[in-house]
Amino acid sequence: MKLILIGFGVVGQGFAEILQNKAGQLPGFAPSIIGVITATKGSLYRSRGLDIGALLSAAQTGSFAAYPEQAGLRRDMTASDIISAGSADVLVELSPTNLDTAQPALAYCHQALEAGLHLVLANKGPVALDHANLRNKAASKGLQLRYEATVMAGTPVMQLAEEALAGCAIQAARGILNGTTNYILTQMEAGMSYTEALTQAQALGYAETDPAGDVEGWDAAGKVLILASALFGSRLKMSDLDVSGITRISSDDITEAKAAGQRYKLIAEATPNGGAVKAMRLPLSDPLASVAGSTNAITLETDLMGAVTLIGAGAGKLETGSAILSDLLAIQRVAGSG
Amino acid sequence: MKLILIGFGVVGQGFAEILQNKAGQLPGFAPSIIGVITATKGSLYRSRGLDIGALLSAAQTGSFAAYPEQAGLRRDMTASDIISAGSADVLVELSPTNLDTAQPALAYCHQALEAGLHLVLANKGPVALDHANLRNKAASKGLQLRYEATVMAGTPVMQLAEEALAGCAIQAARGILNGTTNYILTQMEAGMSYTEALTQAQALGYAETDPAGDVEGWDAAGKVLILASALFGSRLKMSDLDVSGITRISSDDITEAKAAGQRYKLIAEATPNGGAVKAMRLPLSDPLASVAGSTNAITLETDLMGAVTLIGAGAGKLETGSAILSDLLAIQRVAGSG
């Protein structure tokens, strides 16, 4: 299985480390990275495969200039060149999420499907904004479109919903899909102010320097768009969702909820009728109420099984990298590509 | 996909109802029940397929004598005859669990694999007592062995562990795998005595008239044997496990735990080193602590993802029936059998 990676930041490096550490441990699975394209480090292509250790070392220097010479190595190819070079089986799209246009990643995704490549994404943009078209194009070509990493990092909600629960009709999905805000709410319940908790989340690397995407609910909203399209076939836009964040939740609100035996959580919800992101008071008996810190969770309401809840990491280098591995293993199981 | 069912009690009828209700809703999936063998209702075989509605109606009368005549119908065949008749693709083993010998189900399972049939079980016995041999035999013939229903009914822990988390090494599994005892502990925490709670569990149909298998931990222990073999390749016997139940937990113990911010749960655990079933005090921050009533849950400790927790129904007619459907859909995905 020959892979092209677009993007080689935290997730890409986490995925490469996993491949390096698990080499030979996964029977019948022998992927090879043949191309890596980044915005800042340069690009590398070698149809016979790149050396993962050297790739990781070069990435540490900030530039692929540090990657050693090898026979057949090319350093001058664009993403489009590498996709159309015809050697790869899978495009793995790991570039930073853009929820406004999803470009240029979206164009590469379409190009890859047209060129006969399976598609795996950690980049939420193309799935949030154009899932239906990507899915239809993939289906028409007998290719797989996989994006486990986009919703709960490696916690496999998509495989749970689409495969393990394939016999059930899913009626609603509601969850805690943003770890930063859940961390902040957990710390506020323990007595911190919003500002203190946000500062701590930034210090721990959970929150960006500009935290708006997290605390105003937009990151979770992108995940709602993905779930709504994947589970219900909805074609929603961000403007169709009712989105608010946690910026208006005060310490008094948290204390009041606690006194009533409840807990504030930023709940992302998708149903056949639409979607929303809003802070809600949950009773402590709700499995989502006990999800603390940066952990994510989702409850799927189903026809045959009632509620099924999955709880796990929603971010992290190896956690998200493992979602890429899981998607590739699923492609191999179904497509039989070795 | 042509199916033989051994056993047609609650789970079998739930599965048949699901097939009837979902006919045509699952694209590309058109299973046909060609044989049903029971200990008390008789047996039916028709290579061109039985009528599911008529099968369910006949089962309601307690005897397949009420099933109408059809061309090619046979009422006199044994399980062994039907397996060796050569028309079926999958044996679905739904007869009552026997954790001492697993017979006669185990012999039918081996016969079916030797005859080239995939195997799906809700019966815990053969998987708990002979998983390794069944797995090896299935693998050597390119057949699938699936038993989602045996651990948490339709809550898909096996697909989660073996497929969705296929890239992770699982280091331990611990969970609440018996709904009856969890219901009793939940009611005791709400103020009931053990005897009152047990009586209520029996009235609701959760507990058997002889509740020993549940309250002494043996049902959960059978599931530990399954997990230990499936996840770690262990070949444990029941006597290798450290098993105790909830019969020695008093209302005072529950009150004392509650005062300490903890909760008693009957925890079933499998690790590479062995397995156990025992009542434990969990802190309320443990996701398993908030699992109430007859609900089941499991936490898988993994190398790449840390803890992943799955919560859902652990019993029920449609809930368990849906596990059979899920296993058959998985067989179709992988084997491509239509």
Chai-1 contact restraints between the chains, C-beta under 6 A:
chainA,res_idxA,chainB,res_idxB,connection_type,confidence,min_distance_angstrom,max_distance_angstrom,comment,restraint_id
A,G154,B,M305,contact,1.0,0.0,6.0,A-B,restraint_1
A,T155,B,V308,contact,1.0,0.0,6.0,A-B,restraint_2
A,P156,B,A164,contact,1.0,0.0,6.0,A-B,restraint_3
A,Q159,B,A164,contact,1.0,0.0,6.0,A-B,restraint_4
A,A164,B,P156,contact,1.0,0.0,6.0,A-B,restraint_5
A,A164,B,Q159,contact,1.0,0.0,6.0,A-B,restraint_6
A,A166,B,L329,contact,1.0,0.0,6.0,A-B,restraint_7
A,G167,B,S322,contact,1.0,0.0,6.0,A-B,restraint_8
A,G167,B,L325,contact,1.0,0.0,6.0,A-B,restraint_9
A,G167,B,S326,contact,1.0,0.0,6.0,A-B,restraint_10
A,G167,B,L329,contact,1.0,0.0,6.0,A-B,restraint_11
A,P287,B,I311,contact,1.0,0.0,6.0,A-B,restraint_12
A,S290,B,S290,contact,1.0,0.0,6.0,A-B,restraint_13
A,L304,B,L318,contact,1.0,0.0,6.0,A-B,restraint_14
A,L304,B,S322,contact,1.0,0.0,6.0,A-B,restraint_15
A,M305,B,G154,contact,1.0,0.0,6.0,A-B,restraint_16
A,M305,B,G312,contact,1.0,0.0,6.0,A-B,restraint_17
A,M305,B,A313,contact,1.0,0.0,6.0,A-B,restraint_18
A,M305,B,E319,contact,1.0,0.0,6.0,A-B,restraint_19
A,M305,B,S322,contact,1.0,0.0,6.0,A-B,restraint_20
A,G306,B,A313,contact,1.0,0.0,6.0,A-B,restraint_21
A,V308,B,T155,contact,1.0,0.0,6.0,A-B,restraint_22
A,V308,B,G312,contact,1.0,0.0,6.0,A-B,restraint_23
A,T309,B,I311,contact,1.0,0.0,6.0,A-B,restraint_24
A,L310,B,L310,contact,1.0,0.0,6.0,A-B,restraint_25
A,I311,B,P287,contact,1.0,0.0,6.0,A-B,restraint_26
A,I311,B,T309,contact,1.0,0.0,6.0,A-B,restraint_27
A,G312,B,M305,contact,1.0,0.0,6.0,A-B,restraint_28
A,G312,B,V308,contact,1.0,0.0,6.0,A-B,restraint_29
A,A313,B,M305,contact,1.0,0.0,6.0,A-B,restraint_30
A,A313,B,G306,contact,1.0,0.0,6.0,A-B,restraint_31
A,L318,B,L304,contact,1.0,0.0,6.0,A-B,restraint_32
A,E319,B,M305,contact,1.0,0.0,6.0,A-B,restraint_33
A,S322,B,G167,contact,1.0,0.0,6.0,A-B,restraint_34
A,S322,B,L304,contact,1.0,0.0,6.0,A-B,restraint_35
A,S322,B,M305,contact,1.0,0.0,6.0,A-B,restraint_36
A,L325,B,G167,contact,1.0,0.0,6.0,A-B,restraint_37
A,S326,B,G167,contact,1.0,0.0,6.0,A-B,restraint_38
A,L329,B,A166,contact,1.0,0.0,6.0,A-B,restraint_39
A,L329,B,G167,contact,1.0,0.0,6.0,A-B,restraint_40
